[in-house]
Structure formats: C-alpha cells, structure tokens
Amino acid sequence: MTQDLEEAIGWRHELHRHPELLFDLPWTTGFVADRLRSFGLAVETGIGGSGVVAVARGDRAGPVTGLRADMDALPILETALAHPVSLHPGRMHACGHDGHMAMLLLAARRLAARRDFAGTAVFIFQPAEENGGAGARAMLQDGLIERFGIEQVFGMHCLPGLMENTFGTRPGGIMAAADSLRIRIEGRGGHAARPETCIDPGLVASHIHLALQTVVSRSLDPLASAVISITQMEASDNEDIIAPTARLAGTVRTLDEAVRDQCEAAIERIATGVAAAHGARAEVEYLRDYPVTVNDPASMARAARSAAAIAPTVTDTPPLMVSEDFSFMLQARPGAFLFLGQGPGPGLHSPEFQFNDAVLDTGARFWERLIRDQ
C-alpha cells in the first residue's frame, strides 16, 4: 500500500467518525478544505451554503471538468461494530459519502502534485445530497458552473452488490426522478361506536392506498418503469374516535418525464375519485423533487474508457429506482454518473453499512485517469 493511499484511508475513517447532516457540515467542510489547501490548491468555501470547491490547472490548455463528491451523512443509528464507528449516535455515513470524499481528496492530491495534463480539474464537494436537501441545486444557484467555467461534470457512487473494484454505468437514464406525494382526506368525524354517523377518512385512505397500486399495473405502458410507495398513514390517535381527516404520504419514482406526468395525473384522478365515491374529499399535493439522472452518451463513453483502463470490468448497469441530486448538475452540463462496486455486504442506508476501503484507490485512480485522458 502506498503512503498516500494509507493516509487517504485514514481520512476516510476520520470522516466516518464525524458524520454531519445536510448543510450543517462545519467539521466536514473544515477537514476537506484544510486538506485541499495543503495540496497547494486554491479553495473556495460556502458555495451553495456549505459546498467546497478546489481547482487544479494542468500544464496546457484543455477542457474544464467538474468532479463531484457528496459530504453529508444520514440520521441513522449505526449498529456496525467494525472500525471505524460514528462518534455521534443517531448520525452515520451509511451511504458511503465518507469514501466518496476520501477518493476525490486523494485524486486531488495526485493531480495537484503532477500537473502534466490538459485543461482544468474542478473538485466539487457538495452538501445535502440526502433527505431531499438538493445541495447540488443550491450550488448551481450559487453560480457553480459559471464561476468555475465547468464544461463537463462527473459523479460517482459506491454500490454494494456490484463486484468489488468494478464500475457500472449506462447512457441515458441511470437513476429515477424522486417526487413527494401528500394526500389529505376530509370526512366527518365522530364516535368509533357509531360509524354510521361518520364519513371515516381512515377507511377512505385505505381504499385510496390500494387503488393507487393500479397506476403502475393499469395506467402505464407495461414496459414503463415507475414506483408508487405510500409510506405514511395518519388518522385518529384515539381508538374511540373517528377523526375528521386522514393523511397519506409517500414517494413516486420514474425514469421518464412523460411517465412522471402520467403518474401525477393518475394519482390526482384516483384519489379525488375514490374519496368522492365515499362522500369524502381528497386534496393531492404532488411535489417534484429530484429529476431523472440522465447520462450524456458521449460523456459516459469517455468515463467508461477511463474506467476500463484501471478496472477489470465496466458493466452496463440497469437503471435504479433510487434518486440522486447530481441530476441537477447533469441538467446544467453534459456529464455522466458511475457506480463503483463494493462487493457483497449490507446495502446503502443500512445501519450496518461500511464503505469498503479496498476500492478507495480504484476510485481515486479513476478520477485521476479521467482528467489525464481528456
């Protein structure tokens, strides 16, 4: 193991011990910015609230390429007993962002030490990817692309279940849009022993929940992909009372804008129609959160070539119904998103997840190769 790789693994462990959430990242951003400055790079902080950006210019003219790592952790109580362990109960790096930062920091160190490449590398450390924080959008609104002249942008995420030290990607949609769904049902409350005097919104909510499962099976093309999951149901908090209102909430995932439109329209139609059939009323709030993550084919081909130069396998990854706010960056500039295989183990967002340090050098070498090959 090289000395710089050993040090980078140490960075990853320190970052894992100090997880922070969304935009509130004072320890994390300080750690990242200090290392970037120690490499001799110009660093700007506070972009999009708490984003960190550093720039390495090569020894000759060429394109300006953005490389993005996410920084925030998740509000999860860690149960893994392996080293290292979060020092903050109820917060942990359960999605590998500690590894993403360490890989990009190591690549920045190597590129800063040898500027024998064309163009410019822009190292983007982004807040608030998790929990709908949309830190990528915040950085874009703060002028990320224009301030640094970024022409292409790339992202990478670790992926348990994909063979260790292999890459996966695909042209076009690689991850789904994520939308939030909220339905408020108004009925007529009363005594639970006299339901005939009420319009039970809990019962209506149950019928709406079941009916929404027909959107994918009966309202969409069988070859289209969509997920509608109702994850919250609320009505009365007393067993003797039928509440006057009930609430449903959940998520909708789609890989195509037209399918997204169809889902929104069908949910509105079904919820209001089912409620009316029971003498109740439903109000639907459909919030479009993260868009589809769409890889530019030419950019993906560039990334796949660089990945193939250092990894035994680059696979054609089927689309995933999870979502990523890197999609906002891909709307702003052409680019691509890849997965780096972690091998077998607990999945992302599991309280037992640990980033696999054996893939850290592969990820850093990919970032370095992507810049040197341009």
C-alpha positions in Angstrom: 0.0 0.0 0.0 1.4 3.4 -1.0 1.8 6.1 1.7 -0.7 8.4 0.1 -3.3 5.6 0.0 -2.8 4.7 3.6 -3.2 8.4 4.5 -6.4 8.6 2.4 -7.9 5.6 4.2 -7.1 7.4 7.5 -9.1 10.4 6.1 -12.0 8.2 5.3 -12.0 6.8 8.9 -11.9 10.3 10.4 -14.8 11.5 8.1 -16.8 8.4 9.2 -16.3 9.2 12.8 -17.6 12.7 12.4 -20.9 12.5 10.3 -22.9 15.7 9.8 -26.2 16.3 8.2 -27.5 18.2 5.1 -26.0 21.7 5.0 -24.8 21.7 8.6 -21.2 20.5 7.9 -18.7 22.7 9.8 -16.4 19.9 10.8 -16.5 18.1 7.5 -16.0 21.2 5.3 -13.1 22.3 7.5 -11.5 18.9 7.2 -11.9 18.9 3.4 -10.8 22.5 2.8 -7.7 22.1 5.0 -6.5 19.0 3.1 -7.2 20.7 -0.3 -5.2 23.8 0.8 -2.4 21.5 2.0 -2.1 20.2 -1.6 -1.4 23.7 -2.8 -4.9 24.2 -4.4 -7.0 27.4 -4.4 -10.1 26.6 -2.4 -13.5 28.4 -2.1 -15.9 27.5 0.6 -19.6 28.4 1.4 -20.8 27.7 -2.2 -24.5 26.8 -2.0 -24.3 27.3 1.8 -21.6 24.8 2.7 -20.1 23.5 -0.5 -16.3 23.4 -1.0 -14.6 23.7 -4.4 -10.9 23.5 -5.4 -9.2 23.9 -8.8 -6.1 22.2 -10.3 -4.9 23.6 -13.6 -2.9 21.5 -16.0 0.2 22.5 -17.8 -1.6 23.1 -21.1 -4.9 24.2 -22.4 -7.9 21.9 -22.3 -11.5 21.4 -21.1 -12.7 22.3 -17.6 -14.1 19.1 -15.9 -16.0 19.0 -12.7 -15.6 16.0 -10.4 -18.2 15.8 -7.6 -18.3 14.1 -4.2 -21.1 14.4 -1.7 -20.4 15.1 2.0 -23.5 14.7 4.2 -24.4 11.7 6.3 -27.7 10.2 7.4 -29.8 10.4 10.6 -29.3 6.7 11.3 -28.1 5.0 14.5 -25.1 2.9 13.5 -25.1 -0.7 14.5 -22.0 -2.0 12.7 -19.3 -2.9 15.2 -16.5 -2.7 12.6 -13.8 0.0 12.8 -14.4 3.0 12.5 -17.6 3.9 14.3 -19.5 7.2 14.4 -18.8 9.4 17.4 -22.3 10.9 17.1 -25.1 8.4 18.0 -28.0 8.8 15.6 -25.8 10.0 12.7 -23.7 7.9 10.4 -22.2 7.7 6.9 -24.5 5.0 5.7 -24.3 5.9 2.1 -20.5 5.9 1.5 -20.1 9.7 1.3 -17.0 9.4 3.6 -15.4 7.2 0.9 -16.5 9.5 -1.9 -14.8 12.4 -0.2 -11.6 10.4 0.5 -11.4 9.2 -3.1 -11.7 12.7 -4.5 -9.3 14.1 -2.0 -6.7 11.5 -3.0 -7.2 12.2 -6.7 -6.9 16.0 -6.0 -3.6 15.4 -4.1 -2.2 13.3 -7.0 -3.3 15.7 -9.7 -2.0 18.7 -7.8 1.4 17.1 -7.4 1.7 16.4 -11.2 0.1 18.9 -13.4 1.0 17.1 -16.6 -2.5 17.1 -18.0 -4.5 19.3 -20.3 -7.3 21.5 -19.0 -8.6 22.0 -15.5 -10.0 19.8 -12.8 -12.6 21.3 -10.5 -13.1 19.3 -7.3 -16.7 19.7 -6.1 -17.5 18.7 -2.5 -21.3 19.0 -2.2 -23.6 19.3 0.8 -27.1 18.0 1.3 -27.5 15.2 -1.2 -29.6 13.2 1.3 -33.1 13.7 2.6 -34.2 15.9 -0.3 -31.7 18.6 0.6 -30.8 19.3 -3.1 -27.4 20.6 -2.3 -26.4 20.2 -5.9 -29.2 22.6 -6.9 -28.1 25.1 -4.2 -24.5 25.1 -5.5 -25.8 25.6 -9.1 -28.0 28.5 -7.9 -24.8 30.0 -6.3 -23.1 30.0 -9.7 -21.0 26.9 -9.5 -20.9 26.3 -13.3 -20.3 29.9 -14.3 -17.8 30.8 -11.5 -15.5 27.9 -12.4 -16.3 27.6 -16.2 -17.3 23.9 -15.9 -17.9 22.3 -19.3 -18.5 18.7 -18.3 -19.3 17.2 -14.9 -19.0 13.7 -13.4 -20.2 11.9 -10.3 -19.6 8.5 -8.8 -21.2 6.4 -6.0 -20.2 3.2 -4.3 -22.6 0.3 -4.8 -22.9 -2.8 -2.6 -23.7 -5.9 -4.6 -21.6 -4.9 -7.6 -18.4 -6.8 -7.8 -15.5 -5.1 -5.9 -13.4 -2.7 -7.9 -15.6 -2.8 -11.0 -17.6 0.0 -12.5 -21.2 0.2 -13.7 -22.8 2.9 -15.9 -25.1 3.3 -18.8 -26.2 6.0 -21.3 -29.4 7.9 -20.7 -31.5 7.5 -17.5 -29.5 5.7 -14.8 -31.4 6.8 -11.7 -35.0 7.8 -11.2 -36.8 11.0 -10.5 -38.0 11.3 -6.9 -41.3 13.0 -6.2 -43.1 13.5 -2.9 -46.8 12.7 -2.6 -49.2 14.0 0.1 -52.9 13.4 0.2 -55.3 14.9 2.8 -58.7 13.3 3.1 -61.6 15.2 4.7 -64.5 13.1 6.0 -66.8 13.5 9.0 -65.5 12.5 12.5 -67.4 11.1 15.4 -67.7 8.2 17.9 -66.0 5.0 16.8 -69.0 3.0 18.0 -71.3 4.9 15.7 -69.6 4.8 12.3 -73.0 5.3 10.5 -72.9 8.9 11.6 -69.4 9.5 10.2 -67.6 9.5 6.9 -64.5 7.6 8.0 -61.4 9.2 6.4 -59.3 6.3 7.6 -61.3 3.9 5.5 -61.2 6.2 2.5 -57.4 6.5 2.9 -57.1 2.7 2.9 -59.2 2.5 -0.4 -57.0 5.2 -2.0 -53.9 3.4 -0.9 -55.0 0.2 -2.6 -56.3 2.0 -5.7 -53.0 3.8 -6.2 -51.3 0.4 -6.7 -53.3 0.2 -10.0 -51.5 3.2 -11.5 -48.4 1.2 -12.4 -50.3 -2.0 -13.3 -53.2 -0.5 -15.3 -52.4 3.1 -16.2 -48.9 2.9 -17.6 -47.3 1.1 -20.5 -46.2 -2.3 -19.3 -42.6 -1.5 -20.4 -42.5 1.7 -18.5 -40.9 1.9 -15.0 -42.5 3.5 -12.0 -42.8 3.0 -8.3 -45.5 4.5 -6.1 -45.0 3.8 -2.4 -47.3 5.1 0.4 -45.1 5.2 3.5 -47.1 7.2 5.9 -50.8 6.9 7.0 -52.3 9.0 9.8 -55.8 9.4 11.1 -57.1 9.4 14.7 -54.8 9.0 17.7 -57.6 7.6 19.9 -59.2 4.2 19.5 -62.7 5.6 20.3 -62.6 8.4 17.8 -63.1 8.5 14.1 -61.1 11.6 13.1 -62.5 14.1 10.6 -59.3 13.9 8.5 -56.6 11.5 7.5 -53.3 11.8 5.7 -51.3 9.7 3.3 -47.8 10.4 2.2 -45.2 8.6 0.1 -42.8 8.7 -2.9 -43.1 8.3 -6.6 -40.1 7.2 -8.7 -40.0 7.3 -12.5 -37.3 7.2 -15.3 -39.1 9.3 -17.9 -40.7 12.7 -17.8 -43.8 11.6 -19.7 -44.3 8.7 -17.3 -43.8 11.2 -14.4 -46.7 13.3 -15.9 -48.9 10.3 -16.2 -48.3 9.2 -12.6 -49.2 12.7 -11.3 -52.4 12.9 -13.3 -53.5 9.3 -12.4 -52.8 9.9 -8.7 -54.9 13.1 -8.7 -57.8 11.3 -10.6 -57.8 8.2 -8.4 -57.5 10.0 -5.0 -60.2 12.5 -5.7 -62.5 10.0 -7.3 -62.2 7.3 -4.6 -62.8 10.0 -1.9 -65.9 11.3 -3.7 -67.3 7.8 -4.1 -67.3 7.6 -0.3 -68.7 11.0 0.3 -65.4 12.5 1.3 -63.0 14.9 -0.3 -59.3 14.5 -1.1 -56.6 17.1 -1.8 -53.5 16.0 -3.5 -50.1 17.7 -3.3 -47.5 16.4 -5.7 -44.0 17.8 -5.3 -41.4 17.3 -7.9 -38.1 16.8 -6.1 -35.0 15.3 -7.9 -35.2 14.8 -11.7 -34.1 11.8 -13.6 -30.3 11.3 -13.6 -29.5 11.3 -17.3 -26.1 10.4 -18.6 -24.9 12.1 -21.8 -23.8 9.3 -24.1 -20.5 10.9 -25.2 -19.6 11.8 -21.6 -20.5 8.3 -20.5 -18.3 6.8 -23.2 -15.4 9.0 -22.0 -15.9 7.9 -18.4 -16.2 4.2 -19.4 -12.9 4.4 -21.3 -11.1 5.8 -18.3 -12.7 3.2 -16.0 -11.8 0.3 -18.3 -8.1 1.4 -18.2 -7.9 0.7 -14.5 -10.6 -1.8 -13.7 -11.2 -5.4 -14.8 -14.9 -4.8 -15.7 -17.1 -2.0 -16.7 -20.7 -3.2 -16.8 -23.8 -1.9 -18.4 -25.9 -1.1 -15.3 -29.6 -1.4 -15.4 -31.5 1.8 -14.2 -32.0 2.0 -10.5 -35.2 3.5 -8.9 -33.2 5.3 -6.3 -32.5 9.0 -7.0 -29.6 11.5 -6.9 -29.5 15.3 -6.9 -26.4 15.0 -9.2 -29.2 15.0 -11.8 -29.4 18.8 -11.4 -25.8 19.1 -12.4 -26.4 16.9 -15.4 -29.2 19.2 -16.4 -26.8 22.1 -16.3 -23.9 20.5 -18.2 -23.2 17.2 -20.1 -21.7 14.6 -18.0 -22.1 11.1 -16.5 -22.6 9.2 -13.3 -21.0 5.9 -12.5 -21.2 3.2 -9.8 -18.1 1.7 -8.1 -18.6 -1.8 -6.9 -18.2 -2.5 -3.2 -18.6 -6.3 -3.3 -21.1 -8.1 -1.1 -22.3 -6.6 2.2 -25.1 -4.5 3.8 -26.8 -2.1 1.4 -26.8 1.6 1.3 -28.7 3.4 4.1 -28.3 0.2 6.3 -27.2 0.9 9.9 -24.6 -1.8 9.3 -23.1 -0.3 6.1 -19.4 0.4 5.9 -17.5 1.8 2.9 -15.1 -0.9 1.6 -11.6 0.6 1.8 -10.3 -1.9 -0.7 -11.9 0.2 -3.5 -10.7 3.6 -2.4 -7.6 3.5 -4.6 -9.6 2.4 -7.6 -12.0 5.3 -7.3 -9.1 7.8 -6.9 -7.3 6.4 -9.9 -10.5 6.6 -12.0 -10.8 10.4 -11.2 -7.1 10.9 -12.0 -7.3 9.0 -15.2 -10.5 10.8 -16.3 -8.6 14.1 -16.1 -5.3 12.9 -17.6 -7.2 11.2 -20.5 -9.1 14.4 -21.6 
